[in-house]
Every structure is written in C-alpha cells, then in structure tokens.
Amino acid sequence: MIVIDLNSRAQEWIAAWNAHDLERILAHYADNVELTFPFVARLTGRSEGSARGKAALRDYFARGLQAFPTLRFDFIRLYSGVRSCVLEYHSVSGLRTAELMEFDAQGKVRRVLAHYCDARIAACADTFHAFA
C-alpha cells in the first residue's frame, strides 16, 4: 500500500484548481472515480448527482472551470482518515465546502462526496444551470 502525504496532496490539489489546469486536476483521480456533488445534475444536465469515471469527471470539471473563470479555492483544514481524508475549503461564491475523498491502493482518489455549508448554494447552482 502506498503511503499518502495528505497535507502535500491537499495543497497540490488546491494549487491545480487555482491554476485552472484540468490535466493537473485529473491526475489526482483514479480512472474509475465516482464523484457525488450537489451541482453535478445542474452542470451536466444528468438527473443523478454523480459523475462516474474519469471521462465524466473531465466533462464536469471543464464545465465548472468554464462557468467560473475566476474560480479560486482557499484551504481551511484537512481531516485525516484511514485511506481517506476530508478537505475543507472556501469554494466558488464564498461557499464553504468539505469533500470526503477515499483513496485506492495507488493513492488516487476513487470516491468523492462533496458537502456545502452556506445558504448561497442555490444562487451558485443557478449559475451552474446556465452552463448545462
């Protein structure tokens, strides 16, 4: 099993997003990744709230970067687990976000569950809907 430096991984993940570098972002994820986000359905037009596989993730992330050209994430804290972590950060439109990330044996993110803590989520979701 690969030992993961979660702090370095979290900082690199945020740096990749802040650089708007899609390939660098995707490098963190396993090919069979499953991502569950409240915005997936609005941004992609799919009825479910999940994206499965790297191709679907690429599409979702590309749409998100297009919808939010000034996107910037700001690190809040990292919670360590066993083969997992929760990364808390400020997201688009000032939303506070926490992502549960589970890692595979190669150290790639295989499952993500995103959670938001802010009433402005509805306004942000409307922005996503415009790019669906």
Residue pairs with C-beta under 8 A, 6 or more apart in sequence:
1 105
2 105
2 106
2 107
4 103
4 107
6 78
6 80
6 85
7 78
9 28
9 85
9 107
10 75
10 78
10 85
10 87
11 75
12 28
13 25
13 28
13 87
14 73
14 74
14 75
14 89
16 24
16 25
16 27
16 28
17 25
17 71
17 73
18 71
18 72
18 73
20 65
20 69
20 71
22 58
22 61
22 62
22 65
25 61
26 54
26 57
26 58
26 61
28 108
28 109
29 54
29 57
29 108
29 109
29 110
30 54
30 104
30 106
30 108
30 109
30 110
31 53
31 54
32 52
32 53
32 54
32 110
33 51
33 52
33 53
33 54
33 57
33 108
33 109
33 110
33 111
33 112
34 50
34 51
34 52
34 110
34 111
34 112
35 50
35 51
35 52
35 57
35 60
35 111
35 112
35 114
36 49
36 50
36 112
36 113
36 114
37 49
37 50
37 51
37 60
37 112
37 114
38 49
38 114
38 116
38 121
38 125
39 64
39 124
39 125
39 128
40 46
40 48
40 49
40 50
40 51
40 60
41 47
41 48
41 49
42 125
42 128
42 129
42 132
43 60
43 63
43 64
43 67
43 128
43 129
43 131
43 132
44 51
44 56
44 59
44 60
44 63
44 132
45 132
51 57
51 59
51 60
63 128
63 131
63 132
64 71
64 128
65 71
66 131
67 127
67 128
67 130
67 131
68 92
68 127
71 92
73 89
73 90
73 91
73 97
74 89
74 90
75 87
75 89
76 88
76 89
76 90
76 96
77 88
78 85
78 86
78 87
78 88
79 85
79 86
79 87
79 88
83 102
83 103
84 100
84 101
84 102
84 103
85 100
85 101
86 98
86 99
86 100
86 101
87 98
87 99
87 101
88 96
88 97
88 98
89 96
89 97
90 96
90 97
91 97
91 116
92 124
92 127
93 120
93 123
93 124
93 127
94 118
94 120
95 116
95 117
95 118
95 120
95 121
95 124
96 116
96 117
96 118
97 114
97 115
97 116
97 117
98 114
98 115
98 117
99 112
99 113
99 114
99 115
100 111
100 112
100 113
100 114
100 115
101 109
101 111
101 112
102 109
102 110
102 111
102 112
103 109
103 110
104 110
